[in-house]
Amino acid sequence: MLVVFIFVFLFFIFLYKFLTAYGEILAKQLASLGAKLIISARNEVELNRVRTQLKGKHAPDEVKILPLDLSSGEDSLWIAVEKAESFFPDSGVDYMMHNAAFERPKTSILDVTEEGLKMSSAAAKAPAPGQAVYSASKYAVNGYFHTLRSELCQKGIQVTVICPGPIATSNNAGSRVPSEKRVPSERCAELTIIAVTHGLKEAWISYQPVLTVMYLVQYMPTIGYWVMDKIGKSRVEAAEQKGNTYSLSLMLGKKKAT
């Protein structure tokens, strides 16, 4: 029997609705597929609200609630792990969806106007001008979990790192980024589940032009970094003017791409 442990930690108001929307959609899709779920967050009231909305073979009645705060210390985390294992002692936990967030310093206009913590991020695969701190944290996430997989793979533990680009959520409904440039959160959750259950080591989820830049930086880095150097200054200026920060027209020096 498939058992999924979903972390949906909600740490501060800036990302609260964003993480709730994606985590909720992920839980609903997994429940509809017949998975047994353990959902976790700091806010137990929100967890219970989400549980009542889940539908599936084992939902909502068999969905387990595990309140947890990542900042509570290592001892608390060990207690949470033991409790999670006790929920399904005969089958154990097959998958853990780690969608946690910590507060980070806001160092530019892009850090204020954009969200993007869904496991990892496209910012971990290509430069993200205006988001140096955020991008660095995502590179660290990739490095940590890819290394962890190499250390633990002989024990049968697999790790899939998800790197989404711009994702459409209720929190960015008023964004000037054209809607067709943002992957719907439902589609992102669907592709995440497919990637994890097929054992992919890494999956990129995005529309163009972000996906093209990711491929260029990965496979033709000289060209990829040249593109980002051309875009960098214009992208920061476009964000300051609340323009489209994902358009390749930024290479032409347009500060407020549409």
N, C-alpha and C positions, 0 to 999 in steps of 0.2 A: 504494500500500500504506500502510495506516494505521500510523504510528509514534507511540508515546506515551512521553514521558519523565516518569517519576514520581519526584518528590522525597518521600522519607519520612524526613526527618532526625530522629534520636532524640538529643536533647540532654541530658536528665537523667532520673533515675529516676522522678520524679513523673509525667511524661507518657509514659514509655517504653512500657508495655504498651498504653496508650490509643492512641498513635499507631501502634504495631505492628499492633494489631487492625484499625483502619480502613484503614491503608495496604495491609495484606495483602489485605483484602477487595476493595479497589478494584483491586489488581493482578490478583487472581483473576478478577474480572468482566471486566476488559479483555482478559485473556488468552483467556478463553472466547469472546470476541467476535471473536477472530482478529487482535488487534492485536499488532504487534511492540513489545516493551517494553524500556526502559532503566530499571532501578530503582536508586535512589541513597539512601545513608544513611552514617553514620559507621561502623557496625558491619558489616564485610564478612562475618563469620560468619553474622549474621542475614540478610543479603541472599542468601547462598547457600542458607540454609534455606528462605527464601521461594521462591526460584527453583525448587527441587526440587518444590515443592508446586503450581506453576502448571501448568495444563493447557489446551491449545488448539492451533490450527494451527501456531503458531510457539513454543509453550512445551512443555517448559522449555528445550530445546536452544538456541533462538535468542534467549533473554532475555539482555540484556547487564547486567553489573554495573558500577556506577560509584561506588566509595567516595568520599565527599565530606563535608567539614565546613564549614558556612557561615561559621564563625568563623575560618577559616584565611586570610582576606584576599582582596582583589580579584584578585590575580594567580592564585591557585589557582582562583578561580571561572572566569576566562577559560580556563585550561587545561582545566577540566572541560567547559566549553561546546564547545571545539574537539574534545575527545575524544568527546563525545556526538554531534557532527555527523559524526565520522569513522566511527562505527559503521554508519551507513546513508547513505553518500555519494551514492547515486543518488536516494534519496527524501527525505532530510532528516527533521526532526522536525516532526510535525504538531501535537501537543498537549504541553503541559507541565503536569502536575498538581502544584501547589506546596502541599505540606502540611507546611511547616517550622515549627519551634518554637524559641524562645529562652527561657531562664529569665527569670522575672519576679518582682518582690518580692511576698511574701505579706502583704497588709495587713489581712485580716479573716478571719473564720471561713469565709466563702464561698470565698475563694481556696484554702483548704485542702481543702474537702469537694467541690468541683466541678471537673470538667475540661471543656474545650471548645474546643481548637484544631483545627479542621478547615477549613482555608483561612481563612474569616472566621468570623463568628458572629452569632447573633441579638442578641448584646450590642452589635453595631455599628449596630443599627436602633432600639433602644429602651433606656432606662435599665436598668441591672442593679444595683439597690441591694446594697451590700456588695462590689461588684466594680468599683470606680471605675477602678483602674489597668488591670485587664483590659479593661473596656469602652473605655477611652481608646485602648488599643492596637488594638482591633478597628475603631474609628472611623478610626484612622490607616490601617489596612490597606485599608479601603474607599476612602478618599480617594486613597490612593496609586495603587491599581490602576485605579480609574475614570479618574483623570487620565492614567495611562499609556496606557490604551486610546485616549483622545482624541488623545494625542500620536502614536500609532503606527498608528491605524486606516487611514490612507491608504497604509500599507505592507502592508496585508493582515493585520495582527496583531489578533486579537480577544482580549478578556479577559472571562471569566465569573467573577464573585465569588459564592461560595457562602456563604450565611448560615444555618447549621443551629442549631436550638434544642437541647434535651436529646436526646442520642443514647445508645441502649442499647449498652454494650460490656461485655466481661468485667471491666473494671476498676471498673464501678459496679454490679455484680450485687447487691451488698448494700445499695444505696441505698434509702431510704424513699420515694423518688419512685415512685409506682405504675408498673409496667412499661408499661401502656397509654399513659402520658404521655411515654414516650421512643421516638423513632423507631428501629427496629432498624438497626444499622449497615449491614446488607446493603441495606436499602431506601434508606438515605442514599447509599450508593455508587451504586446504580442510578439514583437521581434526579440525582446529580451528573453521571454520564456522559451522561444524556439532556440536561441543561441545557447542558453544554459542547458536545456534538455538534450541538445545534440553535442554537448561537450566542446563547444568552440572555445578556444583560448582567449579570443578577443573579438568583439563585434563593434562595428561602426554604424551608427544610425543617424542619418542626416540626409537632407536634400542638397542640391547644388546651390551655390558654388562651394559650400563648406566641404563637401565630400571630395571635390576635385583638389582642393588645397591640401587636404589630409593625404591623398594619394601622392601628390607631387612631393610633399615634404618627406613621405615615407620612402618612395622609390626613386625620386629624382631630386634629392635635397638641395642641390645647387639652384635649380630652377624654383623649387618651392620656397626657399628662403628669400630668393630674389623677389618673388611675387609678394611675400609678406612685408619685405622692406619697402616695396613700392606702396603698399596699402597702409602701413603702420600709422603714419602721421595723419592721413586723411580719415582713417577709421576712428581715431580718438576725437578728431574735430567733428565728425559726423555724429558721434554719440553725444557730444556737448550740445549739438543743435537738435538732438532727438531725431536724427535721421536713420536711414537703414545702414547698419554697420556690417551687413552681410553681402553687399552688392559688389561685384567685380568692377563696376563702374568707378569704384574708389581709386582704381589704378589710373584713371584719367584725371584724377585730382578733384573730383566732385565731392564736396564736403557734406552734401545733404542728398545722398542718393535716394531715389524713390523706386 
